[in-house]
């Protein structure tokens, strides 16, 4: 069958190409078989789109399970700091039937973030800077080349509305991100950080995000049974609350100690 160029739509992350005329991807899903594939025969066909159920399921970007947006840069950390090994976390999650996709740099842009937010069943984890309009109140998050939020902006960066969210969960590890709950009311659950009067360091935030994902994916993924984010929230909170990874301020104070990770809804 000849497929016209206009019929072929590249998904946002360019992971696969989809033809609307035949209802199939033009390249196979690169994900290896997992428990979810075995118990869901519709997923055995690596070319099928959303288990042949496009009326109730969507797959705008090829993501599955956890989409991690790691927005911190090397300059956010002291020299010699060992950042979390996302490769090891991803591999461990895969052994339990989960898929973790980590995006950073140009790939972690507003378009990819919007696609993840609109994907039912998606668990979104963002570790990065928030933008505060008033002290202790975050109004948006920074992604690559833009700010996603409401009533907030940064010089030289466009502001993108958070829009509707239908993901299973959104967890933002950024300064006072707990105040962003209202922007993600459509998500199944929202988790944020309460930094109090000060801010939380990038070290604690990225370490907490990695601990959150590692804990959430440490148990076998069983189809139709939601991932329990309770233990993950507690583990991430312990990282920030104990703040052992934070470098103390010059006066010896540990500004992160006592900051909390809060599951809002």
C-alpha positions in Angstrom: 0.0 0.0 0.0 1.3 3.4 -0.9 1.2 5.9 2.0 1.1 9.5 1.1 3.5 11.8 3.0 0.6 13.8 4.4 -0.9 10.7 6.0 2.2 10.0 8.0 2.3 11.8 11.3 5.5 11.9 13.3 4.8 11.7 17.0 6.2 14.4 19.1 9.3 12.7 20.3 10.0 11.1 16.9 10.1 7.7 18.5 7.8 6.2 15.9 5.7 7.2 12.9 2.0 6.6 12.7 -0.2 6.3 9.6 -3.8 7.4 10.2 -5.0 5.7 7.1 -4.1 2.2 8.2 -4.3 2.7 12.0 -0.8 1.4 12.6 2.7 2.6 13.4 5.1 2.3 10.5 7.9 1.1 12.8 7.8 -1.4 15.6 7.7 -0.4 19.2 11.2 -0.7 20.5 10.1 -1.7 24.0 10.9 -5.3 24.9 8.2 -7.6 26.1 7.2 -7.2 29.7 4.6 -8.7 32.0 2.1 -6.1 30.7 2.6 -7.4 27.1 2.1 -11.0 28.2 -1.2 -10.4 29.9 -2.5 -8.0 27.3 -2.4 -9.9 24.0 -3.4 -6.8 22.1 0.1 -5.5 22.9 1.9 -8.4 21.2 1.5 -6.7 17.9 4.4 -4.1 18.1 2.8 -2.1 15.2 -0.7 -1.8 16.8 -1.8 1.6 18.1 -3.2 1.8 21.7 -4.1 -1.9 21.8 -6.5 -1.3 18.8 -8.8 0.9 21.0 -8.4 4.4 19.7 -11.8 5.5 21.0 -10.7 5.5 24.6 -6.9 5.5 24.5 -4.3 7.8 23.0 -0.6 7.6 22.5 0.5 11.1 21.4 4.2 10.7 22.0 5.1 7.0 22.6 5.6 7.5 26.3 4.6 4.8 28.7 4.4 4.7 32.5 6.9 7.3 33.8 8.0 10.4 31.9 10.8 12.1 33.9 11.7 15.7 33.0 15.2 16.4 34.5 15.6 20.1 34.0 18.6 20.7 36.2 21.9 21.6 34.6 25.5 20.7 35.7 25.9 24.3 36.9 23.2 23.7 39.5 25.4 21.4 41.4 28.8 21.7 43.2 31.9 20.4 41.5 32.3 16.7 42.0 28.7 16.0 43.0 27.5 12.6 41.7 24.1 13.0 40.2 21.6 10.1 40.3 22.1 7.3 37.8 19.0 7.5 35.8 20.2 4.7 33.6 20.4 2.3 36.5 16.9 3.4 37.7 15.5 2.9 34.2 17.0 -0.6 34.0 15.7 -1.6 37.4 12.2 -0.3 36.5 12.2 -2.3 33.3 12.9 -5.5 35.2 9.6 -4.9 37.1 7.6 -4.2 34.0 7.7 -0.4 34.1 9.1 1.9 31.5 10.8 5.1 32.5 11.6 7.7 29.9 14.0 10.4 31.0 14.0 13.7 29.1 16.5 16.5 29.5 17.9 19.4 27.5 16.1 20.2 24.2 14.0 17.0 24.4 12.4 18.3 27.6 10.4 21.0 25.9 6.9 22.5 26.4 5.5 20.4 23.6 6.8 17.1 25.1 5.6 18.2 28.5 2.1 19.0 27.2 1.9 15.6 25.4 2.8 13.8 28.6 0.2 15.7 30.6 -2.5 14.8 28.1 -1.7 11.1 28.2 -4.1 9.1 30.5 -2.2 6.6 32.7 1.1 8.6 32.5 3.1 9.4 35.6 5.0 12.6 35.2 7.9 13.5 37.4 9.7 16.9 36.9 12.8 17.9 38.8 13.8 21.5 38.1 13.4 25.2 38.9 10.1 26.8 39.6 9.2 30.4 39.0 7.8 32.3 42.0 5.8 35.5 41.7 5.6 36.1 45.4 7.8 34.5 48.1 7.1 30.9 48.9 4.6 30.6 46.1 5.5 28.9 42.8 3.5 29.9 39.8 5.1 27.8 37.1 8.0 25.5 36.1 10.8 25.9 33.7 11.1 23.5 30.8 13.5 23.8 27.8 12.9 27.2 26.2 9.7 28.1 28.1 7.9 28.5 31.4 4.8 26.5 32.0 2.4 28.2 34.4 -0.2 30.8 34.9 0.5 34.5 35.4 4.2 34.0 35.4 7.1 34.8 33.1 10.8 35.1 32.7 12.7 37.5 30.4 13.4 35.9 27.1 11.2 32.9 27.7 7.6 32.4 26.4 5.0 31.5 28.9 2.8 28.5 28.1 -0.5 27.7 29.8 -0.4 24.4 31.8 -3.7 23.5 30.0 -5.8 20.4 30.8 -4.1 17.5 32.5 -5.3 13.9 32.3 -2.2 12.1 33.4 -2.4 9.5 36.3 -0.1 11.6 38.4 2.1 14.7 38.3 5.0 15.1 40.8 7.0 18.3 40.7 10.3 18.5 42.6 10.9 22.2 42.6 10.9 25.0 45.1 7.5 25.4 46.7 5.9 23.4 43.9 3.1 22.4 46.2 1.4 25.6 45.3 1.1 24.4 41.7 -1.6 21.9 42.6 -4.4 23.9 41.2 -2.8 23.9 37.7 -2.9 20.1 37.6 -6.3 19.5 39.0 -7.1 17.0 36.2 -4.3 14.7 37.2 -5.2 11.6 39.3 -2.8 12.9 42.0 -0.4 15.7 42.5 2.8 15.8 44.6 4.8 18.9 45.3 7.5 20.3 47.7 6.9 22.7 50.5 10.1 24.7 50.9 8.8 27.1 53.5 10.2 30.6 53.6 13.4 29.6 51.8 14.2 27.4 48.8 15.2 23.8 48.4 18.5 23.0 46.8 18.9 21.3 43.5 20.8 18.5 45.2 17.9 17.5 47.4 15.3 18.0 44.7 17.0 15.8 42.1 17.9 13.2 44.6 14.3 13.2 45.9 12.9 12.8 42.3 15.2 9.9 41.6 14.3 8.2 44.9 10.6 8.8 44.1 10.8 7.1 40.7 13.1 4.3 41.9 10.7 3.5 44.8 7.5 3.7 42.7 8.9 1.2 40.1 10.5 -1.1 42.6 7.5 -3.5 42.7 6.1 -5.5 39.8 3.8 -3.6 37.5 0.5 -5.4 37.4 -2.0 -4.4 34.7 -5.2 -2.6 36.0 -3.7 -2.2 39.4 -2.6 1.5 40.0 1.0 2.2 41.0 1.1 2.9 44.7 2.8 6.3 45.0 2.5 6.4 48.8 5.8 4.7 49.6 7.5 6.8 46.8 6.2 10.0 48.4 7.5 9.0 51.8 10.9 8.0 50.5 11.3 11.3 48.6 10.2 13.2 51.6 12.8 11.5 53.7 15.5 12.6 51.3 14.5 16.2 51.6 13.4 16.2 55.2 16.6 14.6 56.4 18.5 16.6 53.8 21.7 14.5 54.0 22.5 15.3 50.4 22.2 19.0 50.8 25.4 21.1 51.1 25.0 23.3 54.2 25.1 27.1 53.8 28.3 28.9 54.8 26.9 29.6 58.2 26.4 25.9 58.8 22.7 25.9 58.4 21.0 23.2 56.4 18.3 25.1 54.6 16.6 22.0 53.2 16.1 20.2 56.5 12.5 20.3 57.4 11.2 20.9 53.9 8.5 18.4 53.0 7.1 16.4 50.1 3.3 16.7 50.1 0.8 14.7 48.1 -2.0 17.2 47.6 -4.7 15.0 45.9 
